[in-house]
Amino acid sequence: MLLKKKGVWLASVLVLNSWVGGALAAEQDSATLTVRAKIIPGACKIELFGVENGNILDFQGIKSSELIRGDKVLPAKNISVSIKCDADTKISLSTTDDKKGEAEAQNDRFYLRNTLGDTILGFYKIKIKNDSVIVESSYHNGKMPIFYSTERAADNIWHEATSSLFFSPQGSVMFNEISIAKKNDSINVPVALKTLMIGLEVEPTLNKITGSAIAQNIEVEGKNTFTIKYL
């Protein structure tokens, strides 16, 4: 899982002046020392639970006859995302649709394609179960609501989710990332946390089959990447 890590380089210059009774030449009157350091954010680890090896969520086989009559919504499955940091750390979580290709990003849908990737066969939604968010931090331990930030919001404004919402791929107009926040002077500000557990519900929909019935198995696959961002 790719993690975005941001570090800040600090540079400072210390000039050492010395006077040795005028005996030294002019070019030896001073020396420059450059001091450097790097601030590294607390390391966080992300894991998925409720999936098979390789982070696979398998919905097994679907009979093509069920798709001739129309689109088929498959029974949803529950998984969870766990984030553990070695210290209280301000983070947000976003996701990308790795199967989008040249298609337009959808507000709350991730594409399902055949294994060759040339045909869109459906989509899936990832519902964030707001009442299942568990936080451990110096600020609070227990359940907390999710906050989200839209791509079009100015000054990185965070809005509280008053009900469950669906993950939105980056590039859509719905929202860009989620975090845990608290109100500070009427503004929601992300808080540092040590652990975060989010319950998710994944629900695929397969498109109706048009034309003749299929003669062989068709492998259907969707893929999205969750990414931690250090704030």
C-alpha positions in Angstrom: 0.0 0.0 0.0 1.4 3.3 -1.0 1.8 5.9 1.6 2.4 9.6 1.0 4.9 10.9 3.5 5.8 14.6 3.8 9.0 15.9 5.4 10.1 19.4 5.9 13.7 20.4 5.3 15.1 23.0 7.7 18.2 25.0 6.9 20.0 27.5 9.0 23.2 29.4 8.6 25.5 30.2 11.5 28.3 32.6 10.9 31.3 32.3 13.2 33.4 35.5 13.5 36.8 35.5 15.2 39.5 38.1 15.7 43.0 37.0 16.2 44.8 40.3 16.6 44.7 41.1 12.8 47.2 38.4 12.0 44.9 36.5 9.7 44.3 37.4 6.1 40.9 38.9 5.2 39.5 35.7 3.6 40.1 33.9 6.9 38.1 36.2 9.1 34.8 34.2 8.9 33.6 30.7 8.4 30.0 29.5 7.4 28.4 26.5 8.9 25.2 25.1 7.4 23.0 23.2 9.8 20.4 20.8 8.3 17.7 18.6 9.8 14.7 16.7 8.5 11.4 16.4 10.4 9.8 13.0 9.7 6.1 12.4 10.3 5.1 9.6 12.6 5.0 6.3 10.7 1.5 4.9 10.2 0.5 1.4 8.9 -2.7 0.6 7.1 -4.3 -2.8 6.9 -7.5 -4.3 5.6 -9.5 -6.8 7.6 -12.3 -9.1 6.4 -10.4 -9.9 3.1 -8.4 -12.8 1.8 -4.7 -13.0 1.2 -3.6 -10.2 -1.1 -6.5 -8.0 0.1 -9.0 -9.7 -2.2 -12.7 -9.6 -1.5 -14.2 -12.4 -3.6 -17.9 -12.5 -4.4 -17.6 -15.8 -6.2 -19.5 -16.9 -9.3 -22.7 -15.2 -10.7 -24.8 -17.0 -13.3 -25.1 -15.2 -16.6 -28.8 -16.0 -16.7 -29.3 -13.6 -13.7 -27.8 -10.8 -15.8 -29.9 -11.2 -18.9 -33.0 -9.8 -17.1 -31.1 -6.7 -15.9 -28.4 -5.3 -13.7 -27.6 -7.4 -10.6 -26.8 -6.0 -7.2 -24.8 -8.5 -5.2 -25.2 -8.8 -1.4 -22.8 -6.4 0.3 -19.8 -7.6 2.3 -18.3 -5.9 5.4 -14.6 -5.2 5.8 -12.7 -2.7 7.9 -9.7 -0.4 7.4 -7.2 -0.2 10.3 -4.6 2.6 10.7 -2.0 2.4 13.4 0.6 5.1 14.0 3.6 5.0 16.4 2.5 8.3 17.9 -0.4 10.7 17.7 -0.4 11.8 14.1 -2.7 14.0 12.0 -3.7 12.1 8.9 -6.4 11.8 6.3 -7.4 8.9 4.1 -8.3 8.9 0.4 -8.7 6.4 -2.4 -8.2 6.1 -6.1 -10.0 3.9 -8.7 -7.2 1.8 -10.2 -9.6 0.5 -12.9 -10.9 3.9 -14.1 -8.6 4.0 -17.1 -9.8 6.7 -19.5 -13.3 6.7 -18.1 -14.7 9.6 -16.2 -14.3 9.4 -12.4 -17.7 8.7 -10.7 -18.9 10.3 -7.5 -19.4 7.2 -5.5 -18.6 4.3 -8.0 -15.5 2.3 -8.7 -15.4 0.5 -12.0 -15.6 -3.3 -12.5 -13.9 -4.5 -15.7 -12.9 -7.8 -17.4 -9.4 -8.9 -16.7 -8.2 -7.4 -20.0 -9.5 -4.1 -18.8 -11.1 -3.1 -22.1 -14.8 -3.6 -21.0 -16.7 -2.0 -18.1 -18.9 -4.7 -16.6 -20.3 -2.9 -13.6 -19.2 -0.9 -10.5 -19.0 -1.2 -6.8 -19.6 1.2 -3.9 -17.7 1.5 -0.7 -19.9 2.7 2.2 -18.3 4.3 5.2 -20.2 3.2 8.2 -20.0 6.3 10.3 -21.3 4.7 13.5 -18.4 2.2 13.4 -15.4 4.6 13.5 -13.2 4.0 16.5 -10.4 6.3 17.5 -7.6 6.1 20.0 -5.7 9.3 20.7 -4.6 11.6 23.5 -7.7 13.7 22.6 -10.3 11.0 22.7 -10.8 7.2 22.9 -13.9 5.6 21.4 -16.4 6.4 18.6 -16.1 9.6 16.6 -17.7 10.9 13.4 -16.0 11.1 10.1 -15.1 14.4 8.5 -14.6 15.0 4.8 -13.0 17.6 2.6 -14.2 18.3 -1.0 -11.8 19.0 -3.8 -13.6 22.3 -4.5 -13.6 23.5 -0.9 -11.4 26.5 -0.2 -8.8 26.5 2.6 -9.1 22.7 3.2 -12.5 23.0 4.9 -13.7 19.8 6.8 -17.4 18.9 7.0 -18.8 16.5 9.5 -20.6 13.5 8.0 -24.0 13.4 9.8 -24.8 10.0 8.3 -23.0 7.2 6.5 -21.4 8.2 3.2 -19.8 6.5 0.3 -16.1 6.7 -0.5 -15.4 8.8 -3.6 -12.5 8.2 -6.0 -10.0 11.1 -6.3 -10.9 13.1 -9.3 -14.6 13.1 -8.6 -16.6 16.2 -7.3 -18.0 14.5 -4.3 -15.2 14.6 -1.7 -11.5 14.2 -1.8 -10.4 12.7 1.6 -11.7 11.9 5.1 -10.3 12.5 8.5 -11.1 12.9 12.2 -11.6 16.5 13.4 -12.8 18.7 16.2 -14.3 22.2 16.3 -11.9 25.0 17.0 -13.2 28.6 16.8 -16.2 27.4 14.7 -13.8 25.6 12.2 -13.4 21.8 12.1 -9.7 21.0 12.5 -8.2 17.5 12.0 -6.9 16.0 15.3 -3.9 13.8 15.8 -4.6 10.1 16.5 -2.8 6.9 17.2 -5.2 4.3 15.8 -8.2 4.6 13.6 -10.7 1.8 12.7 -13.3 2.3 10.0 -16.0 -0.1 9.1 -16.8 -0.4 5.3 -19.5 -2.0 3.3 -18.7 -3.1 -0.2 -21.6 -3.6 -2.7 -20.9 -4.6 -6.3 -23.4 -4.2 -9.2 -23.0 -6.1 -12.5 -24.3 -4.7 -15.7 -27.0 -6.4 -17.7 -25.8 -8.7 -20.4 -27.0 -7.7 -23.9 -26.9 -10.0 -27.0 -26.3 -13.7 -26.9 -25.5 -15.6 -23.7 -21.8 -16.0 -22.8 -20.0 -19.2 -23.7 -17.2 -19.1 -21.1 -16.4 -17.6 -17.8 -15.6 -13.9 -17.6 -13.4 -12.7 -14.8 -14.6 -9.5 -13.3 -12.3 -7.3 -11.2 -12.2 -3.9 -9.6 -9.4 -2.4 -7.7 -8.9 0.7 -5.5 -5.9 1.9 -3.4 -6.3 3.5 0.0 -3.7 6.1 0.8 -2.7 7.8 4.0 -1.8 11.5 3.8 0.1 13.2 6.7 -1.4 16.6 7.5 
